């Protein structure tokens, strides 16, 4: 594990209006996955990092750029209020890294 330094970034995207969760990618140390607060179905890969990591980065994306947007499948769309996201081992025992999303919010103090 390579700790990420405390640093502020401006995320340059109209898609992310109220970033609620942020998790480091299980593949790239300078890519984080995030989502908006509330009833959403998309997660976004955001390129973060330091000037040192920029030199070794093979793509054109700068810190703060959204580099991917993923719409989640229909069985996940019934969520209520996403609040957090993390990366961990997939439940299938494959050893792959999966994203876990916490649907724990209660906007308007209601849960179905």
DSSP file (Angstrom, degrees, kcal/mol; ACC not computed):
  #  RESIDUE AA STRUCTURE BP1 BP2  ACC     N-H-->O    O-->H-N    N-H-->O    O-->H-N    TCO  KAPPA ALPHA  PHI   PSI    X-CA   Y-CA   Z-CA
    1    1 A X              0   0    0      0, 0.0     2,-0.7     0, 0.0    28,-0.0   0.000 360.0 360.0 360.0 130.1    0.0    0.0    0.0
    2    2 A X        -     0   0    0     27,-0.0     0, 0.0     0, 0.0     0, 0.0  -0.909 360.0-130.8-110.4 103.8    1.3    3.4   -1.0
    3    3 A X        -     0   0    0     -2,-0.7     2,-0.5     1,-0.1     0, 0.0  -0.217  18.2-127.1 -57.7 142.0   -0.2    6.1    1.1
    4    4 A X        -     0   0    0      1,-0.1    -1,-0.1    45,-0.0     3,-0.1  -0.778  25.3-119.1 -91.6 129.2   -1.6    9.0   -0.8
    5    5 A X        -     0   0    0     -2,-0.5     2,-0.6     1,-0.1    44,-0.1  -0.279  32.2 -98.1 -66.8 152.5   -0.3   12.5    0.3
    6    6 A X        +     0   0    0      2,-0.0     2,-0.3     0, 0.0    -1,-0.1  -0.601  65.9 144.8 -69.8 118.4   -2.8   15.1    1.5
    7    7 A X        -     0   0    0     -2,-0.6     2,-0.3    -3,-0.1    43,-0.0  -0.985  44.7-124.0-156.8 145.7   -3.4   17.3   -1.4
    8    8 A X        -     0   0    0     -2,-0.3     2,-0.3     2,-0.0    -2,-0.0  -0.724  27.2-174.9 -94.8 145.4   -6.4   19.2   -2.9
    9    9 A X        -     0   0    0     -2,-0.3     2,-0.7    55,-0.0    55,-0.1  -0.980  23.9-135.8-135.9 148.0   -7.6   18.7   -6.4
   10   10 A X        -     0   0    0     -2,-0.3     2,-0.6    53,-0.2    -2,-0.0  -0.936  23.4-141.9-101.1 117.8  -10.2   20.3   -8.6
   11   11 A X        -     0   0    0     -2,-0.7     2,-1.3     1,-0.1    54,-0.2  -0.713  10.7-148.7 -82.1 120.2  -12.2   17.7  -10.4
   12   12 A X  B     +a   65   0A   0     52,-2.4    54,-0.6    -2,-0.6     2,-0.3  -0.675  53.8 101.7 -96.3  85.0  -12.9   19.0  -13.9
   13   13 A X        -     0   0    0     -2,-1.3     3,-0.4     3,-0.2    -2,-0.1  -0.908  59.1-149.0-163.6 134.9  -16.2   17.5  -14.8
   14   14 A X  S    S+     0   0    0     -2,-0.3    -1,-0.1     1,-0.2     3,-0.1   0.613  97.7  70.6 -75.2 -12.8  -19.8   18.6  -15.0
   15   15 A X  S    S+     0   0    0      1,-0.2     2,-0.9     2,-0.1    -1,-0.2   0.830  89.7  62.7 -72.9 -32.0  -20.8   15.0  -14.2
   16   16 A X        +     0   0    0     -3,-0.4    -3,-0.2     1,-0.2     3,-0.2  -0.801  54.5 150.0-100.9  99.2  -19.6   15.2  -10.6
   17   17 A X  S    S+     0   0    0     -2,-0.9    -1,-0.2     1,-0.2     2,-0.2   0.743  78.5  17.4 -99.8 -29.4  -21.7   17.8   -8.8
   18   18 A X  S    S-     0   0    0     19,-0.1    19,-2.1    20,-0.0    -1,-0.2  -0.612  77.2-156.1-144.9  79.9  -21.6   16.4   -5.3
   19   19 A X  E     +B   36   0A   0     17,-0.2    17,-0.2    -3,-0.2     3,-0.1  -0.386  20.6 168.7 -61.4 122.7  -18.8   13.8   -4.9
   20   20 A X  E     +     0   0A   0     15,-2.9     2,-0.3     1,-0.3    -1,-0.2   0.776  56.6  27.6-110.3 -36.4  -19.8   11.6   -2.0
   21   21 A X  E     -B   35   0A   0     14,-1.0    14,-1.0    63,-0.2     2,-0.3  -0.932  56.0-174.0-130.1 153.5  -17.4    8.6   -2.1
   22   22 A X  E     +B   34   0A   0     63,-0.4     2,-0.4    -2,-0.3    12,-0.2  -0.964   6.2 174.1-149.7 128.7  -13.8    8.1   -3.3
   23   23 A X  E     -B   33   0A   0     10,-2.5    10,-3.5    -2,-0.3    63,-0.1  -0.999  33.4-113.1-138.4 137.7  -11.8    4.9   -3.4
   24   24 A X  E     -B   32   0A   0     -2,-0.4     8,-0.3     8,-0.3     5,-0.1  -0.427  41.4-106.2 -66.1 140.5   -8.3    4.2   -4.9
   25   25 A X        -     0   0    0      6,-3.1     6,-0.1     3,-0.6    -1,-0.1  -0.327  15.5-134.3 -62.2 147.3   -8.3    1.9   -7.9
   26   26 A X  S    S+     0   0    0      1,-0.1    -1,-0.1    62,-0.1     3,-0.1   0.477 104.0  37.7 -80.2  -1.9   -7.1   -1.6   -7.3
   27   27 A X  S    S+     0   0    0      1,-0.3     2,-0.5     4,-0.1    -1,-0.1   0.764 117.7  37.2-115.2 -47.0   -5.0   -1.3  -10.5
   28   28 A X    >   -     0   0    0      3,-0.2     3,-1.5     1,-0.1    -3,-0.6  -0.952  61.8-150.9-117.4 125.2   -3.6    2.2  -10.7
   29   29 A X  T 3  S+     0   0    0     -2,-0.5    -1,-0.1     1,-0.3    -4,-0.0   0.743  97.9  49.7 -64.8 -24.0   -2.4    4.1   -7.6
   30   30 A X  T 3  S+     0   0    0     -6,-0.1    18,-2.9    23,-0.1     2,-0.5   0.222  95.7  84.1-103.4  16.1   -3.2    7.5   -9.1
   31   31 A X  E <   - C   0  47A   0     -3,-1.5    -6,-3.1    16,-0.2     2,-0.4  -0.974  57.1-173.3-117.4 131.8   -6.7    6.6  -10.3
   32   32 A X  E     -BC  24  46A   0     14,-2.8    14,-3.7    -2,-0.5     2,-0.4  -0.929  17.0-137.5-122.3 147.2   -9.7    6.9   -7.9
   33   33 A X  E     +BC  23  45A   0    -10,-3.5   -10,-2.5    -2,-0.4     2,-0.3  -0.867  31.8 165.5-102.3 137.4  -13.3    5.9   -8.3
   34   34 A X  E     -BC  22  44A   0     10,-2.4    10,-2.8    -2,-0.4     2,-0.3  -0.897  17.7-161.2-143.1 172.1  -16.0    8.2   -7.1
   35   35 A X  E     -B   21   0A   0    -14,-1.0   -15,-2.9    -2,-0.3   -14,-1.0  -0.969  27.9 -99.5-150.2 162.3  -19.7    8.8   -7.4
   36   36 A X  E     -B   19   0A   0      6,-0.4   -17,-0.2    -2,-0.3     4,-0.2  -0.447  45.2 -99.7 -78.5 158.1  -22.2   11.5   -6.8
   37   37 A X  S    S+     0   0    0    -19,-2.1     2,-0.2    -2,-0.1    46,-0.1  -0.495  83.9  16.7 -73.2 147.3  -24.3   11.7   -3.6
   38   38 A X  B    S-E   82   0B   0     44,-1.2    44,-1.8    -2,-0.2     2,-1.3  -0.566 114.6  -4.7  99.0-155.2  -27.9   10.4   -3.8
   39   39 A X  S    S+     0   0    0     -2,-0.2     2,-0.3    42,-0.2    42,-0.1  -0.666  83.0 139.9 -87.5  93.4  -29.7    8.3   -6.3
   40   40 A X        -     0   0    0     -2,-1.3    39,-0.1    -4,-0.2    42,-0.1  -0.873  43.3-160.7-132.9 161.4  -27.2    7.7   -9.1
   41   41 A X        +     0   0    0     -2,-0.3    31,-3.1    37,-0.0     2,-0.4   0.248  65.3  86.5-126.3  10.5  -26.2    4.8  -11.3
   42   42 A X  E     - D   0  71A   0     29,-0.2    -6,-0.4    -6,-0.1     2,-0.3  -0.891  49.8-165.6-119.2 144.4  -22.8    6.0  -12.4
   43   43 A X  E     - D   0  70A   0     27,-2.3    27,-3.1    -2,-0.4     2,-0.4  -0.930  15.5-149.7-119.8 152.4  -19.3    5.7  -11.0
   44   44 A X  E     -CD  34  69A   0    -10,-2.8   -10,-2.4    -2,-0.3     2,-0.5  -0.963  10.2-138.9-127.8 135.5  -16.4    7.8  -12.4
   45   45 A X  E     -CD  33  68A   0     23,-2.4    22,-2.8    -2,-0.4    23,-1.2  -0.841  26.2-165.7 -90.5 126.5  -12.6    7.1  -12.6
   46   46 A X  E     -CD  32  66A   0    -14,-3.7   -14,-2.8    -2,-0.5     2,-0.7  -0.956  16.7-133.9-119.5 129.1  -10.7   10.3  -11.7
   47   47 A X  E     +CD  31  65A   0     18,-3.1    17,-3.9    -2,-0.5    18,-0.5  -0.729  37.6 161.1 -83.4 113.1   -7.0   10.8  -12.4
   48   48 A X        +     0   0    0    -18,-2.9     2,-0.3    -2,-0.7   -39,-0.0  -0.752  11.8 111.4-120.3 172.2   -5.3   12.2   -9.3
   49   49 A X        -     0   0    0     -2,-0.3     2,-0.2   -44,-0.1   -19,-0.0  -0.930  54.5 -76.5 152.4-174.3   -1.6   12.2   -8.4
   50   50 A X     >  -     0   0    0     -2,-0.3     4,-1.7     1,-0.1    13,-0.0  -0.598  46.4 -97.7-111.8 172.4    1.4   14.3   -7.9
   51   51 A X  H  > S+     0   0    0      1,-0.2     4,-1.2    -2,-0.2    -1,-0.1   0.863 124.1  55.6 -59.0 -35.1    3.9   16.0  -10.2
   52   52 A X  H  > S+     0   0    0      1,-0.2     4,-0.8     2,-0.2     3,-0.3   0.918 107.8  46.6 -64.8 -42.4    6.2   13.0   -9.8
   53   53 A X  H  4 S+     0   0    0      1,-0.2     4,-0.4     2,-0.2     3,-0.3   0.794 103.8  64.6 -71.3 -25.6    3.5   10.5  -10.9
   54   54 A X  H >< S+     0   0    0     -4,-1.7     3,-1.2     1,-0.2    -1,-0.2   0.888  95.5  57.9 -61.2 -39.5    2.6   12.7  -13.9
   55   55 A X  H 3< S+     0   0    0     -4,-1.2    -1,-0.2    -3,-0.3    -2,-0.2   0.846 110.8  42.0 -61.7 -34.0    6.0   12.2  -15.4
   56   56 A X  T 3< S+     0   0    0     -4,-0.8     2,-0.5    -3,-0.3    -1,-0.3   0.414  88.6 108.3 -93.2   2.8    5.4    8.4  -15.5
   57   57 A X    <   -     0   0    0     -3,-1.2    -3,-0.0    -4,-0.4    -4,-0.0  -0.705  55.6-157.7 -86.8 122.7    1.8    8.6  -16.6
   58   58 A X        +     0   0    0     -2,-0.5     2,-0.2     2,-0.0    -1,-0.1   0.519  65.8  73.9 -79.9  -3.9    1.5    7.4  -20.3
   59   59 A X  S    S-     0   0    0      2,-0.1    -2,-0.1     1,-0.1     0, 0.0  -0.578  84.2-116.1-110.3 171.5   -1.8    9.2  -21.0
   60   60 A X  S    S+     0   0    0     -2,-0.2    -1,-0.1     2,-0.0     2,-0.1   0.566  73.6 118.0 -81.7  -9.8   -2.8   12.8  -21.6
   61   61 A X        -     0   0    0      1,-0.1     2,-0.2     4,-0.0    -2,-0.1  -0.327  50.5-152.0 -68.2 138.7   -5.0   13.1  -18.5
   62   62 A X    >   -     0   0    0      1,-0.1     3,-2.2    -2,-0.1   -15,-0.2  -0.645  38.5 -72.7-102.3 161.7   -4.1   15.6  -15.9
   63   63 A X  T 3  S+     0   0    0      1,-0.3   -15,-0.3    -2,-0.2   -53,-0.2  -0.323 123.0  28.9 -55.3 132.4   -4.8   15.4  -12.2
   64   64 A X  T 3  S+     0   0    0    -17,-3.9   -52,-2.4     1,-0.3     2,-0.3   0.270  89.4 129.7  98.7  -9.6   -8.5   16.1  -11.6
   65   65 A X  E <   -aD  12  47A   0     -3,-2.2   -18,-3.1   -18,-0.5     2,-0.6  -0.583  59.3-130.4 -79.0 137.6   -9.6   14.7  -15.0
   66   66 A X  E     + D   0  46A   0    -54,-0.6   -20,-0.3    -2,-0.3     3,-0.1  -0.795  28.1 179.1 -80.9 121.7  -12.5   12.2  -15.2
   67   67 A X  E     +     0   0A   0    -22,-2.8     2,-0.3    -2,-0.6   -21,-0.2   0.571  60.1  16.2-106.0 -11.3  -11.0    9.4  -17.4
   68   68 A X  E     - D   0  45A   0    -23,-1.2   -23,-2.4     2,-0.0     2,-0.4  -0.982  53.6-159.9-158.8 150.4  -13.9    7.0  -17.4
   69   69 A X  E     - D   0  44A   0     -2,-0.3     2,-0.5   -25,-0.2   -25,-0.2  -0.998  12.9-167.6-131.9 128.4  -17.6    6.8  -16.6
   70   70 A X  E     - D   0  43A   0    -27,-3.1   -27,-2.3    -2,-0.4     2,-0.5  -0.972  11.2-151.3-123.1 124.7  -19.4    3.5  -15.9
   71   71 A X  E     - D   0  42A   0     -2,-0.5   -29,-0.2   -29,-0.2     2,-0.1  -0.819  27.2-128.1 -90.3 126.4  -23.1    3.0  -15.8
   72   72 A X        -     0   0    0    -31,-3.1     5,-0.1    -2,-0.5    -1,-0.0  -0.402  29.5 -91.7 -79.5 153.1  -23.9    0.2  -13.4
   73   73 A X    >>  -     0   0    0      1,-0.1     3,-2.0    -2,-0.1     4,-0.5  -0.070  40.1-100.3 -63.8 163.7  -26.2   -2.7  -14.5
   74   74 A X  G >4 S+     0   0    0      1,-0.3     3,-1.1     2,-0.2     4,-0.3   0.772 116.4  65.4 -59.5 -31.7  -30.0   -2.7  -13.9
   75   75 A X  G 34 S+     0   0    0      1,-0.3    -1,-0.3     2,-0.1     3,-0.2   0.696 105.5  46.6 -67.7 -14.2  -29.9   -4.9  -10.8
   76   76 A X  G X4 S+     0   0    0     -3,-2.0     3,-1.0     1,-0.1    -1,-0.3   0.569  90.0  86.1 -96.4 -12.2  -28.0   -2.2   -9.0
   77   77 A X  T << S+     0   0    0     -3,-1.1    -2,-0.1    -4,-0.5    -1,-0.1   0.584  70.0  75.8 -70.4  -9.8  -30.3    0.6  -10.2
   78   78 A X  T 3   +     0   0    0     -4,-0.3    -1,-0.3    -3,-0.2    -2,-0.1   0.240  69.2 131.7 -86.4  17.0  -32.8    0.2   -7.3
   79   79 A X    <   -     0   0    0     -3,-1.0     3,-0.0   -39,-0.1    -3,-0.0  -0.170  46.0-154.1 -67.3 163.1  -30.4    1.9   -4.9
   80   80 A X        -     0   0    0      1,-0.1     2,-0.2    23,-0.1    -1,-0.1   0.853  69.8 -11.8-105.8 -56.4  -31.6    4.6   -2.5
   81   81 A X        -     0   0    0     24,-0.2    24,-2.3   -42,-0.1    23,-0.4  -0.676  61.0-149.1-158.0  92.5  -28.7    6.9   -1.5
   82   82 A X  B     +E   38   0B   0    -44,-1.8   -44,-1.2    21,-0.2    21,-0.2  -0.415  24.3 164.7 -65.3 135.4  -25.1    6.1   -2.2
   83   83 A X        +     0   0    0     19,-2.7     2,-0.3     1,-0.3    -1,-0.2   0.630  56.0  13.0-123.2 -28.5  -22.8    7.5    0.4
   84   84 A X  E     -F  102   0C   0     18,-1.1    18,-2.8   -63,-0.1    -1,-0.3  -0.964  50.6-160.1-151.5 164.9  -19.4    5.7    0.1
   85   85 A X  E     +F  101   0C   0     -2,-0.3   -63,-0.4    16,-0.2     2,-0.3  -0.989  12.9 172.1-145.9 146.6  -17.3    3.5   -2.2
   86   86 A X  E     -F  100   0C   0     14,-2.4    14,-3.5    -2,-0.3     2,-0.4  -0.962  27.2-122.1-149.3 166.1  -14.3    1.3   -1.5
   87   87 A X  E     +F   99   0C   0     -2,-0.3     2,-0.3    12,-0.2    12,-0.2  -0.919  43.2 138.2-113.8 141.1  -12.2   -1.3   -3.4
   88   88 A X  E     -F   98   0C   0     10,-2.6    10,-3.7    -2,-0.4   -62,-0.1  -0.930  54.9 -49.7-162.7-178.3  -11.7   -4.8   -2.1
   89   89 A X  E     -F   97   0C   0     -2,-0.3     8,-0.2     8,-0.2     2,-0.1  -0.367  59.4-110.1 -67.1 142.8  -11.5   -8.4   -3.2
   90   90 A X    >   -     0   0    0      6,-2.3     3,-1.1     1,-0.1     5,-0.3  -0.397  21.6-124.5 -68.3 149.6  -14.4   -9.7   -5.4
   91   91 A X  T 3  S+     0   0    0      1,-0.2    -1,-0.1     2,-0.1    -2,-0.1   0.555  99.1  79.0 -74.6  -5.9  -16.7  -12.2   -3.7
   92   92 A X  T 3  S-     0   0    0      4,-0.1    -1,-0.2     1,-0.1    -2,-0.0   0.454 103.5-118.9 -83.9   1.7  -16.2  -14.8   -6.4
   93   93 A X  S <  S+     0   0    0     -3,-1.1    -2,-0.1     3,-0.1    -1,-0.1   0.605  78.7 123.9  76.1  10.8  -12.8  -15.9   -4.9
   94   94 A X  S    S-     0   0    0      2,-0.1     3,-0.1    -4,-0.1    -3,-0.1   0.657  76.5-122.8 -78.9 -15.8  -10.9  -14.9   -8.1
   95   95 A X        +     0   0    0     -5,-0.3    -1,-0.1     1,-0.3    -4,-0.0   0.433  67.0 136.3  84.9  -1.1   -8.5  -12.6   -6.3
   96   96 A X        -     0   0    0      1,-0.1    -6,-2.3    -7,-0.0     2,-0.4  -0.311  59.2-108.5 -74.7 163.5   -9.6   -9.7   -8.5
   97   97 A X  E     -F   89   0C   0     -8,-0.2     2,-0.3    -3,-0.1    -8,-0.2  -0.802  38.0-176.5 -94.8 132.9  -10.4   -6.2   -7.2
   98   98 A X  E     -F   88   0C   0    -10,-3.7   -10,-2.6    -2,-0.4     2,-0.4  -0.880  25.9-117.5-124.2 158.0  -14.0   -5.1   -7.1
   99   99 A X  E     -F   87   0C   0     -2,-0.3     2,-0.5   -12,-0.2   -12,-0.2  -0.813  24.1-158.5 -93.6 136.7  -15.7   -1.8   -6.1
  100  100 A X  E     -F   86   0C   0    -14,-3.5   -14,-2.4    -2,-0.4     2,-0.5  -0.969   4.6-159.5-116.4 129.7  -18.1   -1.9   -3.2
  101  101 A X  E     -F   85   0C   0     -2,-0.5     2,-0.7   -16,-0.2   -16,-0.2  -0.932  10.0-141.8-115.3 130.1  -20.7    0.8   -2.9
  102  102 A X  E     -F   84   0C   0    -18,-2.8   -19,-2.7    -2,-0.5     2,-1.2  -0.808   9.8-168.9 -93.7 113.0  -22.4    1.6    0.4
  103  103 A X        +     0   0    0     -2,-0.7   -21,-0.2   -21,-0.2   -23,-0.1  -0.651  46.3 124.4 -96.0  73.7  -26.1    2.5   -0.1
  104  104 A X        +     0   0    0     -2,-1.2    -1,-0.2   -23,-0.4   -22,-0.2   0.364  33.3 110.7-119.2   1.8  -26.5    3.7    3.5
  105  105 A X        -     0   0    0    -24,-2.3   -24,-0.2    -3,-0.2   -22,-0.1  -0.184  48.2-156.6 -76.8 171.3  -27.8    7.3    3.1
  106  106 A X    >   -     0   0    0    -26,-0.1     3,-2.4     5,-0.1     5,-0.1  -0.373  12.0-174.2-147.5  62.6  -31.3    8.5    4.0
  107  107 A X  G >  S+     0   0    0      1,-0.3     3,-1.3     2,-0.2    -2,-0.0  -0.338  83.3  13.1 -55.7 139.8  -32.1   11.6    2.1
  108  108 A X  G 3  S-     0   0    0      1,-0.2    -1,-0.3     3,-0.0     3,-0.1   0.643 124.5 -86.6  61.6  15.9  -35.5   13.0    3.3
  109  109 A X  G <  S+     0   0    0     -3,-2.4     2,-0.4     1,-0.2    -1,-0.2   0.826  97.2 122.9  56.1  35.9  -35.1   10.6    6.3
  110  110 A X    <   +     0   0    0     -3,-1.3     2,-0.3     2,-0.0    -1,-0.2  -0.980  37.0 179.8-129.8 141.6  -36.7    7.7    4.3
  111  111 A X              0   0    0     -2,-0.4    -5,-0.1    -5,-0.1    -3,-0.0  -0.988 360.0 360.0-132.0 143.8  -35.5    4.3    3.3
  112  112 A X              0   0    0     -2,-0.3    -1,-0.0     0, 0.0    -2,-0.0   0.460 360.0 360.0 -81.5 360.0  -37.6    1.7    1.3
